[in-house]
């Protein structure tokens, strides 16, 4: 049965995946210094190098493997439910933020679409979480303690604080859709609590959108760990783009201008931060361009850019607004799945663990310590 970040087994503790080295059994078959200095011709054939007094030697490609062929870093035991959870949590958080702004500026249709969208996304997120956990009580077990040094514990409490207020705001929206005569007693009180509940939900929304990125980066998975500086900004920006897209898709054009602005700003920030993230990651950015992850990330960039352009130039058209909003939501979905797949792939290839370690050791020997 699969596990989730909130369900820690003996393999995962406080978001840190233990390696074979910590278990005392890891061995890495690494290339020699001479192999690392080897080069190849443009056609891929080995380039001859001189050895000693002029003898030519052929230097093969560097290959990395681990003892018994097992990964050095154990891949996270998570299924695609977690990638869906990452997306839907961000969508819910961004929608709550947009709903509060719509409420305070007198845009009832946008407020309704965003509040109900936040509740729907939150419900989908919890369903994905429960499916991955296998048993819902495992989430409740995380509430027994609060540990500030654990992203899992902090994230559980943030989500537990955000959820009831987002739900109350959506429930108030449902009550407001009832006939006037039906809104009596507790229902009238619930309707009155809609605005304050929405504001509290909006205040807790940004941490909900960001904490999953912190959770991924806190593991030993190379492509997640090395993205720790920019990944929270990528996820928050992606959540803004998706929630703005939902507002464009569900609200009338006349009230959707805040959603369009949020979508465009979120999309631009996401694309910019992804580029910065890939530059700072070094070799561990390679999985973002390869295999399944590469296909997801390429689709994410195309959909996000197309959605942003559509929001800018076709905002007054109902059909263009809806199509652009759907593209932005799809782009955000692809971003989460791309990052998820890249992390799993990087854990399976010893190269993405060995090379960064050697680079850090080399910096330490030359006195250039990372800040």
C-alpha positions as CSV (number, residue, x, y, z in Angstrom):
1,X,0.0,0.0,0.0
2,X,1.4,3.4,-0.9
3,X,2.4,6.1,1.6
4,X,2.0,9.9,1.7
5,X,4.2,12.6,3.1
6,X,1.9,12.6,6.2
7,X,2.4,8.9,6.7
8,X,6.0,8.3,7.8
9,X,7.3,4.7,7.8
10,X,10.7,3.4,8.7
11,X,11.9,4.5,5.3
12,X,10.9,8.1,5.6
13,X,11.3,10.3,8.7
14,X,10.6,14.0,8.8
15,X,10.7,14.2,5.0
16,X,14.2,12.9,4.7
17,X,14.6,9.7,2.7
18,X,17.3,7.6,4.2
19,X,20.0,6.4,1.8
20,X,21.8,3.1,1.7
21,X,24.9,4.9,3.0
22,X,23.0,5.7,6.2
23,X,22.1,2.0,6.5
24,X,25.7,1.0,6.2
25,X,25.5,-0.9,2.9
26,X,26.0,1.7,0.2
27,X,28.9,1.4,-2.2
28,X,29.4,3.5,-5.3
29,X,31.3,2.4,-8.4
30,X,32.7,5.8,-9.4
31,X,34.9,6.7,-12.3
32,X,38.6,7.7,-11.8
33,X,40.0,11.2,-12.3
34,X,41.4,10.1,-15.6
35,X,37.9,9.0,-16.8
36,X,36.4,12.2,-15.7
37,X,38.9,14.1,-17.8
38,X,38.1,12.0,-20.8
39,X,36.4,13.5,-23.8
40,X,34.8,12.3,-27.0
41,X,34.6,13.3,-30.6
42,X,31.4,14.9,-32.0
43,X,30.3,11.6,-33.5
44,X,30.4,10.1,-30.0
45,X,33.5,8.0,-30.4
46,X,36.2,8.1,-27.7
47,X,39.0,10.6,-28.1
48,X,42.5,9.3,-27.8
49,X,44.5,10.7,-24.9
50,X,48.2,10.5,-24.1
51,X,49.4,8.4,-21.2
52,X,52.8,8.9,-19.5
53,X,55.6,9.2,-22.1
54,X,53.2,9.3,-25.1
55,X,51.3,6.1,-25.1
56,X,47.8,6.6,-26.3
57,X,44.8,5.4,-24.2
58,X,41.1,5.3,-24.9
59,X,39.0,6.9,-22.1
60,X,35.5,5.5,-21.9
61,X,32.4,7.3,-21.0
62,X,31.8,7.9,-17.3
63,X,29.2,5.4,-15.9
64,X,27.7,5.4,-12.5
65,X,26.3,2.5,-10.7
66,X,25.6,1.5,-7.1
67,X,26.4,-1.6,-5.1
68,X,24.2,-4.5,-6.3
69,X,22.7,-2.1,-8.8
70,X,20.4,-0.6,-6.2
71,X,19.7,3.2,-6.1
72,X,21.8,5.2,-3.7
73,X,18.8,7.3,-2.7
74,X,15.6,5.3,-2.2
75,X,12.9,6.8,-4.4
76,X,9.9,8.2,-2.5
77,X,7.2,5.6,-2.1
78,X,4.5,7.9,-3.5
79,X,2.1,7.3,-6.4
80,X,0.6,9.8,-8.9
81,X,-2.1,10.6,-6.2
82,X,0.5,12.8,-4.6
83,X,1.2,14.8,-7.8
84,X,-2.6,15.4,-8.0
85,X,-2.6,16.4,-4.4
86,X,0.1,18.9,-5.0
87,X,-1.9,20.5,-7.8
88,X,-5.3,20.6,-6.1
89,X,-4.0,22.0,-2.9
90,X,-2.5,24.9,-4.7
91,X,-5.6,25.5,-6.7
92,X,-7.7,25.5,-3.6
93,X,-5.4,28.0,-1.9
94,X,-5.3,30.4,-4.8
95,X,-9.0,30.2,-5.3
96,X,-9.6,31.2,-1.6
97,X,-7.3,34.2,-2.0
98,X,-9.1,35.3,-5.2
99,X,-12.5,34.7,-3.5
100,X,-11.7,37.0,-0.7
101,X,-10.6,39.8,-3.0
102,X,-13.8,39.3,-5.1
103,X,-15.9,39.6,-1.9
104,X,-14.3,42.8,-0.8
105,X,-14.6,44.4,-4.2
106,X,-18.2,43.5,-4.9
107,X,-17.9,40.7,-7.5
108,X,-20.4,38.1,-6.3
109,X,-20.2,35.8,-9.3
110,X,-16.4,35.6,-9.1
111,X,-16.6,35.2,-5.3
112,X,-19.0,32.3,-5.7
113,X,-17.0,30.6,-8.4
114,X,-13.8,30.9,-6.4
115,X,-15.3,29.8,-3.1
116,X,-17.0,26.7,-4.6
117,X,-13.9,26.0,-6.7
118,X,-11.7,26.1,-3.5
119,X,-14.0,23.7,-1.8
120,X,-14.1,21.3,-4.8
121,X,-10.3,21.4,-5.1
122,X,-9.9,20.8,-1.4
123,X,-12.2,17.9,-1.6
124,X,-10.3,16.4,-4.5
125,X,-7.0,17.0,-2.7
126,X,-8.2,15.2,0.4
127,X,-9.6,12.3,-1.7
128,X,-6.1,11.9,-3.4
129,X,-4.5,12.0,0.0
130,X,-6.8,9.4,1.5
131,X,-6.3,7.2,-1.5
132,X,-2.6,7.3,-1.2
133,X,-2.6,6.8,2.6
134,X,-5.0,3.9,2.4
135,X,-6.5,4.8,5.8
136,X,-7.8,8.3,6.6
137,X,-6.8,8.0,10.3
138,X,-3.2,8.3,9.3
139,X,-3.7,12.0,8.6
140,X,-5.4,12.5,12.0
141,X,-2.4,10.8,13.7
142,X,-0.2,13.7,12.5
143,X,-2.3,16.1,14.6
144,X,-1.2,14.4,17.9
145,X,2.0,16.5,17.9
146,X,3.3,19.8,16.5
147,X,6.9,20.0,15.4
148,X,8.1,23.2,13.8
149,X,11.2,21.6,12.3
150,X,9.1,19.1,10.3
151,X,7.5,20.4,7.1
152,X,5.0,17.4,7.3
153,X,3.8,18.4,10.8
154,X,3.6,22.1,10.0
155,X,1.9,21.4,6.7
156,X,-0.7,19.2,8.4
157,X,-1.6,21.9,10.8
158,X,-1.7,24.6,8.1
159,X,-4.1,22.4,6.1
160,X,-6.2,21.6,9.1
161,X,-6.5,25.4,9.9
162,X,-7.3,26.3,6.3
163,X,-9.8,23.6,5.5
164,X,-12.6,24.5,7.9
165,X,-12.6,28.2,7.0
166,X,-12.6,27.5,3.3
167,X,-15.4,25.0,3.8
168,X,-17.4,27.6,5.9
169,X,-17.0,30.2,3.2
170,X,-18.2,27.8,0.5
171,X,-21.1,26.7,2.8
172,X,-22.1,30.4,3.2
173,X,-22.1,30.7,-0.6
174,X,-24.5,27.8,-0.9
175,X,-26.8,29.3,1.8
176,X,-26.9,32.6,-0.1
177,X,-28.1,30.8,-3.2
178,X,-31.2,29.6,-1.3
179,X,-34.5,31.6,-1.3
180,X,-34.7,34.4,1.2
181,X,-37.4,32.7,3.2
182,X,-35.3,29.6,3.7
183,X,-32.4,31.4,5.3
184,X,-33.4,31.3,8.9
185,X,-31.7,30.5,12.3
186,X,-28.4,28.7,11.9
187,X,-28.4,29.2,8.1
188,X,-28.6,33.0,8.5
189,X,-25.7,32.9,10.9
190,X,-23.7,30.8,8.5
191,X,-24.4,33.3,5.8
192,X,-23.1,36.1,8.0
193,X,-19.9,34.1,8.7
194,X,-19.1,33.9,5.0
195,X,-16.9,37.0,4.8
196,X,-14.8,36.5,8.0
197,X,-14.4,32.8,7.2
198,X,-13.3,33.8,3.6
199,X,-10.8,36.3,4.9
200,X,-9.2,33.8,7.3
201,X,-9.1,31.2,4.6
202,X,-7.3,33.7,2.3
203,X,-4.7,34.5,5.1
204,X,-3.9,30.8,5.5
205,X,-3.9,30.1,1.7
206,X,-0.3,31.1,0.8
207,X,1.3,28.6,3.2
208,X,-1.0,25.9,1.9
209,X,0.2,26.6,-1.7
210,X,3.9,26.7,-0.6
211,X,4.3,24.0,2.0
212,X,4.2,21.1,-0.4
213,X,7.2,22.4,-2.2
214,X,9.1,22.7,1.1
215,X,8.1,19.1,1.9
216,X,9.5,17.8,-1.4
217,X,12.7,19.9,-1.1
218,X,13.2,18.5,2.5
219,X,13.8,15.0,1.1
220,X,17.1,13.6,-0.1
221,X,15.6,13.2,-3.7
222,X,18.2,15.0,-5.8
223,X,16.0,17.0,-8.2
224,X,13.7,18.0,-5.4
225,X,16.3,18.8,-2.8
226,X,18.5,20.9,-5.2
227,X,15.4,23.0,-6.1
228,X,14.8,24.1,-2.5
229,X,15.4,27.8,-3.2
230,X,13.0,28.3,-6.1
231,X,10.5,25.4,-5.9
232,X,8.2,27.2,-3.4
233,X,8.0,30.2,-5.6
234,X,7.3,28.0,-8.6
235,X,4.4,26.2,-6.8
236,X,2.9,29.4,-5.5
237,X,3.1,31.1,-8.9
238,X,1.6,28.0,-10.5
239,X,-1.2,28.0,-8.0
240,X,-2.0,31.7,-8.8
241,X,-2.1,30.9,-12.5
242,X,-4.4,27.9,-12.0
243,X,-6.8,29.7,-9.6
244,X,-6.9,32.7,-11.9
245,X,-7.6,30.3,-14.8
246,X,-10.5,28.8,-12.8
247,X,-11.9,32.3,-12.2
248,X,-11.7,33.1,-15.9
249,X,-13.4,29.8,-16.8
250,X,-16.3,30.0,-14.3
251,X,-17.0,33.7,-13.8
252,X,-18.6,36.2,-16.2
253,X,-16.2,38.2,-18.2
254,X,-17.5,41.4,-16.6
255,X,-16.3,40.3,-13.2
256,X,-13.2,38.3,-14.2
257,X,-10.6,41.0,-14.5
258,X,-9.0,40.2,-11.1
259,X,-8.8,36.6,-12.1
260,X,-7.1,37.6,-15.4
261,X,-4.5,39.7,-13.7
262,X,-3.8,37.0,-11.1
263,X,-3.5,34.5,-13.9
264,X,-1.1,36.5,-16.0
265,X,1.1,37.5,-13.1
266,X,1.2,33.9,-11.8
267,X,2.0,32.5,-15.2
268,X,4.8,35.0,-15.8
269,X,6.3,34.4,-12.4
270,X,6.1,30.6,-12.8
271,X,7.9,30.6,-16.1
272,X,10.6,32.9,-14.8
273,X,11.2,31.0,-11.6
274,X,11.3,27.7,-13.5
275,X,14.1,29.0,-15.6
276,X,16.0,30.3,-12.5
277,X,15.4,27.0,-10.7
278,X,16.9,24.9,-13.6
279,X,20.0,27.2,-13.7
280,X,20.6,26.9,-10.0
281,X,20.0,23.1,-9.8
282,X,22.9,22.2,-12.1
283,X,23.1,18.6,-13.2
284,X,20.0,17.6,-11.3
285,X,17.9,19.7,-13.6
286,X,18.5,17.1,-16.4
287,X,15.5,14.9,-15.4
288,X,13.2,17.9,-15.9
289,X,14.0,17.6,-19.6
290,X,14.0,13.8,-20.0
291,X,11.4,11.1,-20.3
292,X,8.0,11.5,-18.7
293,X,9.1,14.5,-16.7
294,X,10.4,16.3,-19.8
295,X,7.1,15.8,-21.6
296,X,5.1,17.1,-18.7
297,X,7.4,20.1,-18.3
298,X,7.3,21.0,-22.0
299,X,3.5,20.8,-22.0
300,X,3.4,22.9,-18.9
301,X,5.4,25.7,-20.4
302,X,3.4,25.7,-23.7
303,X,0.0,25.6,-21.9
304,X,1.0,28.3,-19.3
305,X,2.4,30.7,-21.9
306,X,-0.6,30.2,-24.2
307,X,-3.1,30.7,-21.4
308,X,-1.3,33.9,-20.3
309,X,-1.3,35.3,-23.8
310,X,-5.0,34.4,-24.2
311,X,-5.8,36.2,-20.9
312,X,-4.0,39.3,-22.1
313,X,-5.5,39.6,-25.6
314,X,-8.8,37.7,-25.4
315,X,-10.1,38.7,-22.0
316,X,-13.3,40.3,-23.3
317,X,-14.3,37.2,-25.2
318,X,-16.2,34.6,-23.1
319,X,-14.9,31.7,-25.2
320,X,-11.3,33.0,-25.3
321,X,-11.4,33.6,-21.5
322,X,-12.7,30.1,-20.9
323,X,-10.1,28.4,-23.2
324,X,-7.3,30.4,-21.7
325,X,-8.4,29.6,-18.1
326,X,-8.5,25.9,-19.0
327,X,-5.0,26.1,-20.5
328,X,-3.6,27.7,-17.4
329,X,-5.2,25.1,-15.1
330,X,-3.8,22.3,-17.4
331,X,-0.4,23.9,-17.3
332,X,-0.3,24.0,-13.6
333,X,-1.3,20.3,-13.5
334,X,1.5,19.5,-15.8
335,X,4.0,21.4,-13.7
336,X,3.2,19.4,-10.6
337,X,3.4,16.1,-12.5
338,X,6.7,17.1,-14.2
339,X,8.4,18.0,-11.0
340,X,7.1,14.8,-9.4
341,X,8.3,12.6,-12.2
342,X,11.7,14.4,-12.3
343,X,12.3,13.7,-8.6
344,X,11.5,10.0,-8.9
345,X,13.8,9.7,-11.9
346,X,16.7,11.5,-10.2
347,X,16.5,9.1,-7.2
348,X,16.8,6.1,-9.5
349,X,20.0,7.3,-11.2
350,X,23.2,7.3,-9.0
351,X,24.7,10.1,-11.2
352,X,22.4,12.7,-9.7
353,X,23.6,11.8,-6.2
354,X,27.3,11.3,-6.9
355,X,28.1,14.3,-9.1
356,X,26.7,17.0,-6.8
357,X,28.4,15.4,-3.8
358,X,31.8,15.5,-5.6
359,X,31.2,19.1,-6.6
360,X,30.5,20.1,-3.0
361,X,33.7,18.2,-1.9
362,X,35.7,20.0,-4.6
363,X,34.5,23.4,-3.4
364,X,35.4,22.4,0.1
365,X,38.9,21.5,-0.9
366,X,39.4,24.8,-2.7
367,X,38.0,26.8,0.1
368,X,34.9,27.9,-1.8
369,X,32.3,26.9,0.7
370,X,28.6,27.3,-0.3
371,X,26.9,30.1,1.5
